[in-house]
Amino acid sequence: MPRMHFSQRARSLAESATMRVSRRAKELRAAGREILDLSAGEPDFSSPAVAVEAARQALADGFTRYTVAAGIPDLREALAEHFHRRYAAPWTLPNALVTVGAKAALFQLFQVLVDAGDEVVYASPAWVSFPEQIRFAGGRPVAVATRADDGFTVHADAILAAVTGDTRMILLNSPSNPTGGMIGEEDLRRVVAFAAQRGLLVLSDETYDRFVYDGRRHASAAALAGEYPETVVLVGSFSKTYAMTGWRLGYALGPAELIAKTIAVQGHATSNPTSFAMRGALAALKGAEDDVRRMIAEFERRRDVLVERLAALPGVSCRTPAGAFYAFPHVAGCFRDGRRGSVAFAEHLLETAGVALVPGLEFGADDHVRLSFACSRAEIEEATDRIATVLRS
């Protein structure tokens, strides 16, 4: 039989490293192995009770049909009001779109904004889907290195130095997945002001905006939307903040003309997000703040436990992340024959210690691995004990 023909876009698309690790962990579990999974970015908390009840009531009320492609107006208005209240953003309903997760929001925005050969500048290490989505849209990802000894902080000077005549967009992710690194308010202002002067867009992925520790302030691009309304585009998610990963709900806010174009793409791609899930998200946005604060306080405690235990491992060094819920330790000191490089090292720990973590290679840092602390302190302690046993053997 003739071989299946795949498009060039499909042939160039790499599988997500996190999904690959998760799949292998599930295979080992199915074979009877006890696996501790520190690979996935999924809070272990339950979705807020107010969200669950609102979705249940929506189902009971028969709210199960199509809505408008952009999502229910009540939720779009509530999102705009949320960012107006927190950051004085000028957005209203025409500036807001509800999507099938933040991943879909990013994917659709790249499809709307990026032409063949357009450059998108972003800080690295970075979430594995950023360069893949940019390439899928025909663009060229331009990674700007950040440094572990600087806490992977994003600095305006380095970002702006990478801009060329082919740059279409600057992509920010603060706090960062996988590093927890952040951009400060002054650096963010410099980036946005520069982009506005050049006619570029700043796409700010703020999925982890609430996961900020040690009393730090999150610098949101929403605070600059009033001053630079045609420059700032913000993407966010209900998945992390409200422990609603399986609900698959994200959002985008930005210039009304851009949002309208993105809604048109969504109309052909997914149509509306799930109707009754949006009712749940609306309830979470309005009534789950106490749940969010409790979860983030616990995550900060887990972060401290994980970083302390990682720092005690032979050959490992780890900066304390400022945000998100990942540690991104340097592990090159652990490399040996048979476990050289982050992929081989992660596979070795999965097979020998039964601990799943994510190689740093596909984030752009092969000397590192990513561990999530969105799991219990008991699991963190057991996982690091197992890793210690393997590294000391």
N, C-alpha and C positions, 0 to 999 in steps of 0.2 A: 504494500500500500504506500502511496506517496506520503511524505512527511507533512505534518500540519504546518501551514505557513502562518507565522505571527508577524504583526506589524513591527516596524523598527522601534516604535515607542515601547511596545510590550517586551521586546527582546532586550532593551536597555534598562528595564526596570528591575532593581534588585529587591529581594525579599527583605522585609523588616527584620533586623537582628533580634529585636525583642520577641517578635512572633516566632522566629525559628527556635530560640531558646525555650520559649514557652511550650512549643510543640514537642520538643525532645523531652522536656520535663514531664509532660503528660504521658508520653510513651513509656517512660521509666516507671511512672506511677501505675500505669495499666499493667506493667509487668511485676508489680508488687513492691517496688522500691518506695521508701519514705523519702520524699523530696521536699526540701524547704525552699520555697520560691521567693527569692528577693530580686526577681527580674522585672516583674510587671509593675507599671505605674497605676496601681489600682488600690484606693483606700479600702481597708478592711472593715470600715464602719458601715452600718446600715444606712440606706437612704433616709432622709428625714421623714418622720411620721406624717408631718403635714403634707409632704409631697405624695407619699403613698396613699393617704386618704383622699387627696384631691383627685388623683388618677383613678382610684377605685370608684369614687363618686361619678367621675366622668364616664367611666365604663357603664356604671349602673344607669346613668342618664342617657345612654346611647350615643355619646359623643365619640363616634368611631368612624366618621366619614371623612372625606377629603376636606381640608381647609384651603385657604388661598396658599399659593406656593411659598410665599414669604414667611408663613407661620401666622398664628392667631394674633390679631391686632393687640389684644390685651397684653400678651407677653412682650411684643415688640415695644409697646408704649412703656411697659414696666422696666424694660432694659434701658431705654433712653432716660427714663426718670432716675433709675439707679445711678447712672453715670453722671447725670446732672447734679444729683444730690451729693455725690462723693467728690466730684471733680469740676463741677460747673460746666460740663460739656454741653454744647448747644443742641445736641441731637434730639430729634423727635421721631415719630413713627416712620417717616420716609427714609430716615437714616439707619434703620435697624432691620436686620434679617435674622431669622432663626434657621439654623442648619442642622444637618444630621451629624452632629459632633463638630468640634472645632476643626478636625481634620478635613471635613468636607468644606468648611468655610475657607480654609487656606487653599485647598485644591481648586475651588471654583474661582477664587480671586486671582490665582496665578493664571488660570485659563482666560480670564477677562483681561488681564493687564500685561501679560508677557508675550511678546512676539519672538520669533526665531532669532537667536543671537543676542537678545536682551540680557544684560547682566543683573543679577540680584546679589547684593552684598550682605553678608551676615557674619556674625561672630561664631567662632568655632573653638572648642567642640560644640556640636549642635545636634539637635534631634534628627534622627536618621531620615525622617520623611521630608525634611526641608530640601536637600539637594535633589532627591528623587522627584518630588513634585515639580520643582523648578525645571528640571530636565524634561519631564513629561510634557510641560507646556512649551518646550522648545527653547527655553532660556539657558543661561550659563550661570551656575552657582559660583560665587566668588567668596571663599572662606577667609576670614580674618582671624588670626590666632589670638587667643587670650592665654594667660599664664596661670598655672596652678599656684605659684608663689605669690600671686596677686589676688588670690581667691576667684580667679576666672572673671574678674571685673571687666565690664565692657566700657572701653574708653572711646570718646568721640574722635580723638586724633587718629587712631588706627582705622576706625571705620571710614572716616572721610578721606583718608589717604588712599583708600582702595577704590574710590569712585572714579570712573572714567567717562568718556563721552558715550559709551555704550550702556552705562548703568541706567536701569529703569526704576529700580526700587531698592530701598534699604529695609532689610528684614531684621526686626529685633525680637528677642525672646527673653523676657526678664520678669521674674526669676527664670533661670535657664534649666531646661532639660537637655543634658544630663548633669550639669555642674553645680546648679544652684547659684551661679554667678548672676550679678545684677548690674544694671546701669543706674548711675546717679542722676538726680534731677538736672544738674547743670549740664552734664554730658548729653542727656536726652534732649534738652532744649537746643544745644548746639547742633545736634544731628538733625532735628526737625527744622530749625531755621535754615540750615544749609540746604536741606532737601527742598524747602519751599522756594529758596532763591534759584535753585537749579531746575525747578519744575519736576522734581522727583516725588515719589510717594514713600512714606514710612509706614510699613505694615508691622504693627506691634502685636505679637502673640503674647497675651497676658493670661494664659490658661492657669498659671500658678500664682496669680496676683495676690491671693490671700495667704499663701504659704511663705510668710516672711517672719524671721525670728530675731531674737535678741533686741527687740524694740526698734528695729529698723523700719524705715518708711519705704513703701513701694512707690517708685516713680512711674506714673501712668501717662501714656501718650494722650489719654482722654483729657488731661488737664491742659493740653495745648491745642485741643480741637477748636476752641473758640477763636484763638489767635491765628491758627493755620487750618481753616476748615477744609481746604482742598488738598491737604497734604497728609493728614493723619487718618489711618484706617486701623481699627482695633478688632482683634479676634479673641474670643474667650469661650469658656466651656462650663457646663454644669457638672461635668463628669468628676472633676477633682474636688472642687469647692464643696459640692453637696453630696459626694460619694454616690454619684448617679451614673457610673460608667456605662452600664448596660442600657440606659435610657436613650443614649445616643443623641444628645442635644448640645449644640453649640450656638454661636452667634457671631455676627459681624456688624460693626457700626462704622460709618464713614460718610463721605460725600453722597448725597442723595442720588446723583447721576450714576455713580459707581455701584451703589447698592441696587439700583434698578437693573443695571446690566447683569449683576450677579444673580438677582432673582430670576432673570430670564434664563440664565444657564441652569439654575436649580430646577426651574420648571421642566427642563428637558432631561435632567439628570436623575433627580430623586422625587420631584414634586415636593409636597409639604413634609416636614417632619411629622412623626407620629402624633396624632391629634390629642389623645388622652395623656400622653407623656408631657405635652406642652402645658396642660392644665396642672400637672404635678410640678413642673418647673416654675410656673408662676407662683404656686403656693410656697415653694422653697425660697424663691427670691424675696418674697414678702414676709415669710414667717419662720425661717430656719436659722436665723443669725446665731442663736444660742448653740445650736448643733455645730455650726461652723467653728465657733470659738473654742468649744470643747475639743473638737477634733484637732485643731491646729496646736492647741496647748499640749495635747498628748503627742503629736508629731514632733514637737520641739524636744520633749523628753526622750523620745525614741532616737532622734538624731544624736543627742548627746551620748546615749548609750552606744550606738553604733560606731560613732567616730572614735570614742575612747577605746573601744575594743579593737577596731581596725588598726589604730595607731600602735597597739601592743603586739601586733603580728610581725613576725620576722620578714624583712624585706618590703614592708608596706609603709607608705606615708599617706596621710589624708588630711586635707584642709577641712575645716568645719564649714559646711555650706551655709550661705546666708539665707537661701530660700529654696523653694520646691521641696521635694521629699526624696532626694537621692544623695548618696555619698558617691564620690568619684575619685577613689584612691589611686595613687600611683603604685603600680605593682611590678615594675620591671625588675626590682630586686628579687622577685620570686621566680623569675623565668629560669628554666633549666631545660636540658634536652628532653623533648617530648611535651613540653609545656611552654614553648617560647612564643611570645606574642600573645595578645589578649584573647584571641579566639581559642588557641590551643590551651591557654591557661583556664579560661572559663569552661571549656569542655572537660578538662581534667578535673576541675572541682565538681562539676555536675556528676561525672561518672564515679569519682572516688569518694567524694564527701557527701554527695546527694544534695548539693546546694546550687541553685540556679541563680546566676547573675548574668549581666550583659557585657560582652566584649566592648572595649572602647574603640576598636578599629573603625567601626561604621559611624561613630560619633566624630571621628577625626582625631583620635588620640589612642594609638595602639599600645601605649605604656600604661593605660588605665583600664579599669572596669567600672561598671555602674551597679550599685546595690540600692534597692529601694528600701526605705524604712516605713513604707505604708503597710506594715504588718506588726504583729504584737512584739512587745519587748522580749517575751519568752522565745519567740521564733528567732529574733535577732541574736539573742544570747546563744541559743543552740546552734544556729548557723555559723557564728563566728568561732564557737568551740570546735565545730567540725573542721572548719577551714584551718584553724590553728593546728589540729592534729595532723592534717595532711602536710602542711608546710613544714612542720617540725620532724616529720618522719624521714 
